[in-house]
Amino acid sequence: MRGAVLYGPGDVRFEERDDPKIIEPTDAILRLSATCVCGSDLWPYRGADTFPQPQPMGHEYCGVVEEVGREVTNVKPGQFVVGSFFASDNTCPICRAGYQSRCVDARLMGNEGAQAPYLRVPLADGTLVATPEMPPDDMVPGLLATSDVLGTGWFAADAANVRPGHTVAVVGDGAVGLLGVLSAKQMGAERIIMMSRHEARQKLALEFGATDIVTERGDEGVERIKEMTGGLGAHSVIEAVGTQESMMQSIRSARPGGHVGFVGVTHGVEIPGMELFFSGVHLHGGPAPVRRYLPHLIDLVLSESIDPGRVFDLTLPLDQVAEGYRAMDERRAIKTLLCP
């Protein structure tokens, strides 16, 4: 088969890769219905993360089970399934506590390379969630979003302790931040402040449930949030970028006793200890345990309660994956959907 391989900064190629095969008896092979480019893929694309050799790319996926190993019992060939970007057994003590992304046997799906027509999924019984029946084509983008960006945005809102009546600030207007807005709205937030300078993203944020847009960043952004909240700061802040500026903006935008849910993959972030000590802010986040939320999120999509697939504003055939990366890198697209 042919799939995406990253050779170095800015160098994504669509080339021959080995067909995935059952390696362990707990594996499944999927024929992908859709995959996509993630904002976190841009870190290695821009050279911030490096690999010792060419790396298959992609970790978001949904599709039809083609084959299963002899120990797989929860899914079967012919079923439509969605899985998390971390494979997990879903039975270990960490998984049972709801942190499947830190499973004692966690497997990062990026190592399998989901930007391809077929995908091997380890620990299939714990990782994959089947839909009741084959979904219509127009629901596939929304189901794909549950695999990562919606699950991650939902975890960010959950980690930020979003509650009915809360004021929520969202730092980061990529797909995760936008779906953090949608998640906060679903959780009953009264006021949702999206921090964005991009008109198309502002528009989608408002449609997802944002009540206010703030264009200022850094200290100016913090001051604007404080002005809007009577000098107190937000109850809940979603951090969906992963830089020093975004993390400090998030912590400083939260009121004492408030919560920050951080899900941006951190690069060069150092939090001053004394400032954190006196902030009185709760910090929680990291790799989202998407598997915890998948059944609920899939139900929300299938019932048409939400439409997270709207974050895909560029659709390309898989063989044009390099253009998908360029469009997101240049902020010409929020998120690229790839059709195998």
ChimeraX attribute file (.defattr): number of C-alpha atoms within 10 A of each C-alpha:
attribute: neighborCount
match mode: 1-to-1
recipient: residues
	/A:1	11
	/A:2	18
	/A:3	25
	/A:4	24
	/A:5	23
	/A:6	21
	/A:7	18
	/A:8	19
	/A:9	15
	/A:10	16
	/A:11	14
	/A:12	24
	/A:13	20
	/A:14	18
	/A:15	13
	/A:16	12
	/A:17	14
	/A:18	8
	/A:19	14
	/A:20	17
	/A:21	16
	/A:22	16
	/A:23	11
	/A:24	14
	/A:25	14
	/A:26	19
	/A:27	21
	/A:28	29
	/A:29	23
	/A:30	27
	/A:31	20
	/A:32	23
	/A:33	20
	/A:34	23
	/A:35	27
	/A:36	30
	/A:37	24
	/A:38	23
	/A:39	21
	/A:40	14
	/A:41	18
	/A:42	18
	/A:43	16
	/A:44	17
	/A:45	21
	/A:46	14
	/A:47	12
	/A:48	10
	/A:49	13
	/A:50	16
	/A:51	11
	/A:52	7
	/A:53	9
	/A:54	14
	/A:55	19
	/A:56	23
	/A:57	24
	/A:58	24
	/A:59	26
	/A:60	26
	/A:61	31
	/A:62	28
	/A:63	26
	/A:64	20
	/A:65	24
	/A:66	17
	/A:67	19
	/A:68	24
	/A:69	19
	/A:70	12
	/A:71	14
	/A:72	17
	/A:73	11
	/A:74	12
	/A:75	19
	/A:76	18
	/A:77	13
	/A:78	15
	/A:79	18
	/A:80	24
	/A:81	28
	/A:82	28
	/A:83	28
	/A:84	31
	/A:85	27
	/A:86	29
	/A:87	25
	/A:88	31
	/A:89	21
	/A:90	26
	/A:91	14
	/A:92	14
	/A:93	12
	/A:94	17
	/A:95	22
	/A:96	13
	/A:97	12
	/A:98	16
	/A:99	19
	/A:100	29
	/A:101	25
	/A:102	18
	/A:103	22
	/A:104	15
	/A:105	17
	/A:106	18
	/A:107	20
	/A:108	16
	/A:109	22
	/A:110	17
	/A:111	13
	/A:112	20
	/A:113	24
	/A:114	28
	/A:115	30
	/A:116	32
	/A:117	22
	/A:118	26
	/A:119	25
	/A:120	23
	/A:121	30
	/A:122	27
	/A:123	24
	/A:124	26
	/A:125	23
	/A:126	21
	/A:127	25
	/A:128	27
	/A:129	21
	/A:130	21
	/A:131	16
	/A:132	11
	/A:133	10
	/A:134	14
	/A:135	13
	/A:136	8
	/A:137	9
	/A:138	9
	/A:139	15
	/A:140	20
	/A:141	24
	/A:142	24
	/A:143	30
	/A:144	27
	/A:145	31
	/A:146	31
	/A:147	28
	/A:148	27
	/A:149	28
	/A:150	30
	/A:151	27
	/A:152	30
	/A:153	31
	/A:154	31
	/A:155	27
	/A:156	35
	/A:157	35
	/A:158	22
	/A:159	23
	/A:160	27
	/A:161	23
	/A:162	29
	/A:163	19
	/A:164	14
	/A:165	12
	/A:166	18
	/A:167	23
	/A:168	35
	/A:169	32
	/A:170	32
	/A:171	29
	/A:172	22
	/A:173	24
	/A:174	22
	/A:175	28
	/A:176	32
	/A:177	32
	/A:178	32
	/A:179	31
	/A:180	38
	/A:181	33
	/A:182	26
	/A:183	28
	/A:184	34
	/A:185	22
	/A:186	18
	/A:187	18
	/A:188	14
	/A:189	22
	/A:190	17
	/A:191	19
	/A:192	27
	/A:193	23
	/A:194	28
	/A:195	24
	/A:196	21
	/A:197	15
	/A:198	11
	/A:199	9
	/A:200	12
	/A:201	21
	/A:202	21
	/A:203	12
	/A:204	18
	/A:205	28
	/A:206	18
	/A:207	13
	/A:208	23
	/A:209	23
	/A:210	27
	/A:211	17
	/A:212	15
	/A:213	18
	/A:214	20
	/A:215	13
	/A:216	15
	/A:217	17
	/A:218	16
	/A:219	14
	/A:220	13
	/A:221	19
	/A:222	22
	/A:223	18
	/A:224	17
	/A:225	24
	/A:226	18
	/A:227	12
	/A:228	16
	/A:229	15
	/A:230	9
	/A:231	12
	/A:232	15
	/A:233	25
	/A:234	31
	/A:235	25
	/A:236	34
	/A:237	34
	/A:238	38
	/A:239	32
	/A:240	28
	/A:241	23
	/A:242	19
	/A:243	17
	/A:244	16
	/A:245	14
	/A:246	22
	/A:247	24
	/A:248	20
	/A:249	21
	/A:250	27
	/A:251	30
	/A:252	25
	/A:253	32
	/A:254	29
	/A:255	22
	/A:256	17
	/A:257	12
	/A:258	23
	/A:259	28
	/A:260	33
	/A:261	28
	/A:262	31
	/A:263	24
	/A:264	27
	/A:265	16
	/A:266	16
	/A:267	13
	/A:268	9
	/A:269	14
	/A:270	11
	/A:271	12
	/A:272	9
	/A:273	9
	/A:274	8
	/A:275	12
	/A:276	15
	/A:277	9
	/A:278	9
	/A:279	16
	/A:280	15
	/A:281	20
	/A:282	19
	/A:283	15
	/A:284	16
	/A:285	20
	/A:286	17
	/A:287	19
	/A:288	28
	/A:289	25
	/A:290	28
	/A:291	30
	/A:292	20
	/A:293	19
	/A:294	24
	/A:295	16
	/A:296	13
	/A:297	25
	/A:298	23
	/A:299	15
	/A:300	17
	/A:301	20
	/A:302	19
	/A:303	10
	/A:304	12
	/A:305	11
	/A:306	18
	/A:307	19
	/A:308	26
	/A:309	23
	/A:310	18
	/A:311	25
	/A:312	19
	/A:313	13
	/A:314	17
	/A:315	16
	/A:316	16
	/A:317	12
	/A:318	23
	/A:319	19
	/A:320	16
	/A:321	26
	/A:322	19
	/A:323	14
	/A:324	24
	/A:325	24
	/A:326	18
	/A:327	16
	/A:328	20
	/A:329	18
	/A:330	9
	/A:331	12
	/A:332	12
	/A:333	21
	/A:334	24
	/A:335	26
	/A:336	24
	/A:337	24
	/A:338	24
	/A:339	19
	/A:340	19
